[in-house]
Amino acid sequence: MIEELNKLQNNFSQLHVIFQIEALSLEELADRQYANGLKDGFRYAAILLEATLKKVREA
């Protein structure tokens, strides 16, 4: 289970980078804001999952 959560955390981190690059390449403000929102959401999900995994490992 921990290995699967590690993979998920890694996927969230990769999606964060992908949408960060996408946001920089978009011309329309609304499109950039949407991509930035997705980027931030994946970043926060990765951070929360990392904190949860840390607690699980310590237990």
Secondary structure, 3 states (H helix, E strand, C coil): CHHHHHHHHHHHHHHHHHHHHHHHHCCCHHHHHHHHHHHHHHHHHHHHHHHHHHHHHHC
